[in-house]
Amino acid sequence: MTALHQLLAAVGASPIQALQPVPGREVQLLLKRDDLLYHPAAPEWCGNKWRKLKFNLLQAAASGHQRLLTFGGAFSNHILAVAAAGQLTGFETIGIIRGEPEAADNPTLSKARAYGMHLHFLSRAAYRQKDDPEFVRGLEREYGSVYILPEGGTNAYALEGCVELAQEISAQCDSKLPDAVACACGTGGTLAGLIRGFSGKTRMLGLPVLKGDFMTRNIGSLLSENDPGNWQIIPDYHFGGYAKHQPKLLEFIRQQYEEQGIMLDPVYTGKMLFGVYDLIAKGAFPPGTTLLAIHTGGLQGNIGMNQRLGSALLPE
C-alpha cells in the first residue's frame, strides 16, 4: 500500500445522525454527516469533495502526475478542496479562477493560496473556453504536465468515490437501506454516483441548487447505460438560483444550528435540508418512511457569505 493509499484509508466512515422529526409526520429523518469526513490537516477537503477527489488523486499518482489543475469561481468549495488535498498529499495545485485578481483576497482564495495553490485569473469570457481542447492545450503548454480536474470535480473517478459513499451507507445500515436518500445537486456527480452505488435498491432524490431543467439530462448523461432508475429530481428549492437565498432559508439554517447543532450553508446543504423538511411537512412520504439526507460539507463558504451579507447571519 502506498503512502497515499494509507493516508486516504486513515480517514474512516462519517457517522449517521438522527434528526428531529416533523411533528405529526411519522417519518424517521437521518443525516449522513459527510461534513465530518476530512483529515485534520486539511479540513476544507471534506464531504463530497473528499469523495470526488479520492480516486482522482489515486489515478493522478498512478499516471505519474505531480501537478493538479482545475477550474472554479472565486468562492468555489472545489477550488479550496483541491488546494487542501494537494498540500496534504504532495501534489502541486493550479486553480484557473473565473473573475478578476481583486477576488484573491476573499476567504476562499486566501486559504487556497495558503495551501500553496497557484491562482490563474481569467475574464468571464475567457473562462467560458475552459472545455475547448485548444484552450486546454494552451494551459498544458504553460504549466507542463498536469492532471486536469473539471470544474466541480465531476468525472468517472468522482462517481467511483460516490459509489463508495452508497456502499458505506449500506454497511452502516446493516443492509437495511432507508426508503429514500436525498442530496443537493450542483453538477450532479454526487447523485449519479449514489444512484449507481445503490443500484435501484432505494429511492434517490436530488434537489438542485441551480435554476433550470438541465439536471435530469446531466444525471442521465453521467449514468449513461448504467441507469438503474428509481431516482427523481425535485427542482423546487433553489431559492432563486446558485448562491441565491431568501430570509426564510437563512432563518432555517440558524434554527438548525441552534436546535440541533448542525452547521449548514445557504448554497448547498441548507437548501437541501430545507426542502427535505418541507416535503415531509407536506406529506410527500407515507407514514413509516425512513429518509436519509446527505450532508455534503462545503461549510467554508459561510465565512465569505457573511462578509458579503455584511453581518454574521450564518454559523461559521
Secondary structure, 3 states (H helix, E strand, C coil): CCHHHHHHHCCCCCCEEECCCCCCCCEEEEEEEHHHCCECCECCCCHHHHHHHHHHHHHHHHCCCCEEEEEEECCCHHHHHHHHHHHHHCCEEEEEEECCHHHHHCHHHHHHHHCCCEEEEECHHHHCCCCCHHHHHHHHHHHCCCEECCHHHCCHHHHHHHHHHHHHHHHHCCCCCCCEEEEEECCCHHHHHHHHHHCCCCEEEEEECCCCCCHHHHHHHHHCCCCCCCEEECCCCCCCCCCCCCHHHHHHHHHHHHHHCCCCCCCCHHHHHHHHHHHHHCCCCCCCEEEEEEECCCCCHHHHHHHHHCCCCCCC
